Amino acid sequence: MPRYLSLIRIDEQNAPAEGPSPELIQRMGELIEEMTKAGVMLDNAGLTPTEQGTRVHYEGGRISLIDGPFTETKEVVGGYAVIQAKDKAEAIEWTKRFLKVHEPHWTVTCEVREVMEG
């Protein structure tokens, strides 16, 4: 079965300062448990804020480092999930269920892409 990477993008500047509510964390945990039992969820995690990150850039044979926060970036990858599904449509359905556990004040976008094998 193919694997899909769901990149979870958030608007870091407009995300709730306190982070996810306990209820959201519980709903996410329940969905992740369901997906794991179904054999769909292979791996998932949230990421630290961009202020704790470093960009490593390569151009013209040189490497440069840029420490966060990355103020020029509105939408950042806040987490990921690796999903094993029969096809892209199924991976998208699971991703939609993940988005629906969020409260209305969250703005979240997931980019679903198949992992190239080989």
N, C-alpha and C positions, 0 to 999 in steps of 0.2 A: 504494500500500500504506500502511496506517496506521502511525503511529509510536507508540511506547510509551516512557514514562519509567520506569525502574526505579530507585527511591530505595533506596539501600543503607544500612540502619540498623544501627548497632552499639551495644553497651553500652560506651561509652567508658571507664567506670570499671573494667570487667572485661576489657577487651581486653589482649592481651599488651603489656607496656611496651615491648618491643623492636620491636613492629610485626610485619608479615608476615614469615615465614621466607623465605629465598632460594628454597626449593622451592615455596612458595605463590606467590611472585612469578613463578616460571617457569611454573607451571601456569596462572596467570591470563593471562600473556602468550601462551601457546600457544592458550588458548581465545579470547582477544580476536583473535588473528591468524586463527583459523578463522572466527570470526564476521565479521570484516572481509572476508575472501575470499569468504564466502557472501553478502555484501551486506547483512547484518543489522545490524552495528554501525555506527552513525553517529557516535557520540561517547561518550566515557567519561572519568572522572577520579575520583581520590580527593580528599578535602577535608582541609584542615589541622585540627588539634584545635580544639575549641570555645574553649579558652583564648586562641586567636589570633583569634577571631571577635567580631563586634559585632552585636547585635540592634537593628534600627531599628523602633520601635513607634509606631503612629499611633492615637490615641484622642482623641475630643472635640476634634478640630481641632488637636491638639498632637502634636509628634514628640518622642520621647525615645530616647536611646541607652543600651544596656546592654552593657558589655564582658564578654567571657567570662573565665573558664569559667562555664558555666551549670550550677551544681551542682544545681539543682532538676530538671534533665532527666536521666533515666537513659539513654534511648535517643536517639541523635542520628544525623543523616544524615552518613555517613562517606564517601559517594561517590555516583555516579550513572552510569547508562548510558542512552543514547538508542538504542532498537532499532527497526528497521523490519521488520515481520513481516506475514504474510498475515492474521493474526488474533491475538486475545488469547491463545489457547491456545498458539500457537507462541512468542509472547513469554514466556509463563510457562515453557515447556520450556527455552528458552535461559537464563532466570533460574535455574531449578533446576540446570542444569549449572554455572552460575557458583557457586552456593552449595556444590555438591559438591566444588569444588576446595579448599575450606577444610579445615584440620585440625579434629578433633573438639573441641578446646578453644576454638574460636571460637563465638560466638553472633552470628549475622547474620540479619537479616530484610530481605527486599526487598519493597517495595510497588510493584506494577506498575499503571500507569495510562496510558490512552490519551491522547495529545496531541490537544487539540481543534484542528481545522483551521479556518482562516478568520479 
